[in-house]
Amino acid sequence: MKVALFASGRGSNVENIIQFFNGNKRINISLICSNNKSSGAVLHAKNHKIPYFFLTKHDLLDSKTLIKELHDAKIDLLVLAGFLLKIPAFFIKNFKGKIINIHPSLLPKYGGKGMYGDNIHNLVLKNKEKETGITFHYVNENYDEGEIIAQFKIKIDKFETLNSLKKKISQEELLNYPIIISSFLDE
């Protein structure tokens, strides 16, 4: 199975996924796409000699080139790992059921436009939630509204801080994203 990773930021999930599947004969990280030339994802692609594709918001909105690149590379699964641009509807139609995302909350809570990273964690703490977690879901035309694949809960301690919560969320993401990707081999 050929996988393309999409990321915007420091790329901790990208690096973890690359390392996890390094040498795996059944799952190959074949392409990395980023909208940020200085992202960690691009650095990881270079370090592991994985082809990468830089795209702007405009490129994504007129993504015939990217769609062709993905089809030419015979990509089976598109994995969003901290990719902050909205995927357009016509792009989703070209890869229906083949685009997955991770979200750092238990959707549908704390989902939607602008709900990512610290924005979510600060609200979770402000609202004195007892638990939070991560959600893996298919991507559809609306932010964070695609069919849920799996959720993993995290207990919030009484004296939880933003940094301690971010660390718990990150650990859960790093542990579970490779497992979720692997589950697509059986489909």
N, C-alpha and C positions, 0 to 999 in steps of 0.2 A: 504494500500500500504506500503510495507516494503522498506526502504531507507537505503543505505550504503553511508556514507560520507568519502571522501578521502581528506586528507590535509597533508601539510608538515610543516607549520609554526605555528604562534601563535594561530590560530584557532578561530579568531573572528567570521567568518561566521559560523563555526561549532557550537559554543556556541549559537549564535543567532538562528540558525535553530533548535537546540535542544530545546531551550526555547520556540520558536514559536509553535512547535508541541507537547510540553509537555501536556499530557492528551488527545491529539487528538485521537479519536477512528479510524479514517480512514487513518492517516499517522503515521507510527511508524519509528523512527530512530533506526534501528536494529543492526547496525554495524558501527564502525569507523575504517578506515584503514589509517596508516601513515607510511612513510619511515623515520621518525625522532622520536626516542624514547623519546626525550625531548620536543616534540612539544606540544603546547597548546591543540591541538586536543586530544592527549592521556590523558592529564590531565582532559579535559572536559568529556571524556568517563568514566574515573575512577570516577569523581565526580557525574556523573549521572547514574552510574552503567550500562553503555552500553558496551556490548562486543567490544573489539578492537583487531585489527590484525596488527602486525608490519611486514613490508616487506622491503626488500632491493631491489636495482635495479636488482640484480640477481634473486630474488624471482619473480619479475614482469616479467622478460624475460622467466622464466620457471614457469609460474604461475598456474600449474595444481592444486596445493594445494589451492591457493586463489580462483580459479574458482570453485572448489568443495565446499569450505567454503561458497561462495556467493550463489551457487545453493542450498546447504543444508539449508541455512538460508532463502531460497525462496525470495531473494532480487528482487524487481521489478524495482528499479531505482538506478543507481550509480551517485552520485553527487560529482563532483570535486570542491573543495573549497580551492584553493591555493595549489593544488597538483602539484609538480614540475617535476615529472618523466613522461616521455613519455609512453603512453599506447600502448603496442604492438598490431599489426594488428590481430593476432589470438585471443587475449583477446577481442578486439572490436567485432570480428565476433561472439563470444559467447554471447555478450550482445548488439547486433545490435539495434540501436534506443533507448537504455536504459541507455546511458552514456551521461551526460550533464556537461558542464564546464562554468565557468564564466571567462571573460577576461576583464581587466581594460582599454579597449580602444574601439573605434567604428571600429570593424573589417570591412574590411580587413586591415585598417590602423594599423600599429604598432603591427602586429601579427607575429608569427613565432618563431623559436628556439631562446632562450635567451631573448625573449620579455615578461617580467613580471615585476611587481612592479615598483621600482624607475627607472629601465631602460626605461620603457615606459614613465613615467611621465616626466622625464628629457628631453627626446626627444620631447615630446608634447610641453613643455615650450620652449625649444631651437628653435623649428620650428614655434613658435608664432601662434599656432593653436588658433582659435576662440572658438572651442568647442572640447570636448572629451566625454567620457562616458564609459558605460559598455556594454558588449555583452554577452548574453547567447547563447550557441550553442551546437549542438550535437558534440560528439567527433568522428573523423574519423582517418585515418592513418597518416594524416599530421597535424602538429602543427597549431591550430587555423583556420583550413580550413573547419570544419564541417558546416552543414546547420545551419543558424542563426535562433534562436527561437525568440529572442527579443533583442532590443537595447534601452538604456535609455541615453539621451544626457545630458551633463553638460556644462553650459556656463563657459568659462574661462575669468576671470576678467583681466583687464589690468595689475594689480600689483600682479597677482597670484604667490604664492611661491610653492615650492615642497610640504611643509607640508600642506598648505591650500588645494592644489589640492588632495593630498592623503586623506585628511579628507572628501572632497566632494565625492570622488570615494567610499570610505568606507561606507559612509552614504547611498549612492545609492545602493550599494551591499546589505547591511543589510536590507534595506527596500524591495528590490525586489526579493531576492533569495527565500524566503518562498512563495511568490506569484507564481513564476515560478514553483516551486516544486508542489504546490497545483494544478496548471493547468494540471498536468499529471493524476489527478484523473478522469478527463473527457474523457481520451483516452481509 
